[in-house]
Amino acid sequence: MAFLKHFAKPGVKRKVLDLQSQEYERKRIRKFQSSWQHSFSWLVYDTEANTMHCKICRSLKNDSGGDSPLIAGTSNFKIDVVRLHAACKQHQRNSELIAAKSTPISQSVAADCLGKLKRAEYTRLVSKFRSAHAIAKHHLSFNLFKTFCKLDTAKGLGVGTSHTTDKSAAQFVSAIANVERRRVIQKIESCKFLSLTMDVIFWGVCHFMCFFT
Ligand SMILES: [Zn+2]
């Protein structure tokens, strides 16, 4: 085993390598790598101060505080420093804030929720208008409107609990009648000839047929 004396022991060799590595790191002059900005678009390099910082967190530092070196700016040009900042909660919260501020109100989450609410309300109103229209068309009692609404709910249509009374049914029918009245008036005003035929009369209800030309 005499030949082994020419080789350093494994433990000693590792210590030498560690010392060499520490010496290399101590003398190494790190520089900002512009390629980092491809992955981290918020990273800014200040050529005059020779520092890098996060433009998102810096723009919000008055509101959010924080002690990340990338807010004040740092010349510790290590990718790990950048990655650490990208992963921190403060930066992620600030990124969401900036994204929310730059998103048009019409595309925001709040606007989307409001739109869904409006669509749901619109769907409920359509069901109620149809029920009220059917009641009026078949000369049924407005008292049946509540039953119609309960039936729609049982079908899963979700018409809600508001505006389900007989008075509401009368209001829906009145609104339908007003729209139809305006439509008929427009037709009468624009037509050259008009013929009106009374079809049936019973219980005080008249059916008319109008012909416009
Ligand atoms: Zn940041």
Residues whose N, C-alpha, C, O or C-beta is under 5 A from the ligand:
A	BS01	ZN	C54 I56 C57 H91
